[in-house]
């Protein structure tokens, strides 16, 4: 059983629609409040050699990436830290606060506890006008499929390609790009934290349509043999780029570096260069 299988049990309690997006969406005055939370553990989420500052930065960045995927602006982050060693706290908080400051959020509080393993829960809040909100659902046959940035760099670092280590340890949430795409009229969007292949299948589940991508169009991590690089771009996790759909004429969007990699199709399958793409990426398993 993996985390997506387990999600069906959550859906049985709170409903299917409440689990489709990167954030919960709540009406708040004339806007929407978006809210998201992430739990990270040292053994599964923080690669060996990370500094406390990088751990704090990453813990906030992954949450801000969810907010970016909704086309929203960040407001505040709450950080709950379960510490195995209290001496680690200061540098973690400094990294978290620097990430918040960089992207216009406030590190507004949280909780502290003692844990056997360093565990951090990051909760983010953002806001967006109703007309600029982008959900995972909304893709239409004929739309193009596009991504921001380069995929596979984080996984390349884990595979020993040291030139990509900063991409792994200090991810950059695409908030500016997400906001711009929401305002321009993107039809569907999500972040690619678990890899492109799994993200495309998540989009199928949300939309009921399919996606055909051309793997030759994928921007690949530099310095990695082409075949391996393409595999990392398709199935590697930890990139925190944006996957989105939109009418072709919408692109380019000012200040957004994006690559068209395919198109939305009517049949609910995921094709990569004409073949069914393996549903594989970063997943928690039991």
MODA-V496513 format. One record per residue. SS is DSSP state (H for helix, E for strand, - for the rest). NEAR is the number of other ideal C-beta (glycine too) atoms within 12 Angstrom. Layout:
# MODA-V496513
SS&NEAR, SS&NEAR
This chain:
# MODA-V496513
-&12, E&18, H&22, H&26, H&15, H&16, H&22, H&17, H&15, H&17, H&17, H&12, H&11, H&14, -&13, -&17, H&16, H&18, H&25, -&30, -&35, -&46, -&41, E&28, E&32, E&22, E&15, E&20, -&10, -&11, E&23, E&31, E&28, E&41, E&31, E&38, E&25, E&34, E&25, E&38, E&20, H&28, H&15, H&19, H&32, -&30, -&29, -&15, -&15, -&29, -&21, H&30, H&24, H&32, H&39, H&39, H&42, H&41, H&49, H&52, H&45, H&45, H&51, H&49, H&44, H&41, H&54, H&50, -&49, -&51, -&50, -&47, E&32, E&43, E&31, E&29, E&44, E&29, E&43, E&26, E&38, E&27, E&27, -&21, -&18, H&18, H&11, H&30, H&26, H&19, H&24, H&41, H&29, H&23, H&34, H&44, H&26, H&25, H&39, H&36, H&19, H&23, -&36, -&25, -&34, E&22, E&35, E&19, E&18, E&30, E&17, E&20, E&19, E&16, -&23, -&13, -&21, -&33, E&30, E&45, E&29, E&44, E&35, E&47, E&36, E&44, E&32, E&38, E&23, H&22, H&14, H&26, -&39, -&44, -&35, -&38, -&27, -&29, -&39, -&25, -&21, -&19, -&33, E&34, E&47, E&44, E&45, E&40, -&34, -&32, -&47, -&44, H&38, H&41, H&38, H&35, H&31, H&26, -&26, -&16, -&26, H&18, H&16, H&33, H&26, H&20, H&34, H&37, H&31, -&31, -&42, -&33, -&48, -&39, H&41, H&27, H&37, H&45, H&36, H&31, H&42, H&41, H&25, H&28, -&26, -&42, -&33, E&43, E&53, E&49, E&48, -&49, -&41, -&36, -&36, H&53, H&37, H&33, H&47, H&46, H&34, H&37, H&44, H&35, H&30, H&30, H&32, -&22, -&30, E&30, E&43, E&33, E&39, -&23, H&30, H&17, H&24, -&37, -&28, -&33, -&36, -&18, -&20, -&29, -&16, H&17, H&13, H&21, H&28, H&31, H&29, H&42, H&43, H&40, H&36, -&42, -&38, -&42, -&46, -&47, -&44, E&49, E&54, E&51, E&47, E&37, -&25, H&20, H&13, H&24, -&27, -&20, -&28, -&15, -&17, -&32, -&22, E&35, E&29, E&31, E&41, E&35, E&26, E&38, E&28, -&18, -&16, -&22, -&23, E&38, E&27, E&32, -&18, -&15, E&14, E&21, -&34, -&18, -&25, -&25, -&36, -&29, -&25, -&21, E&13, -&10
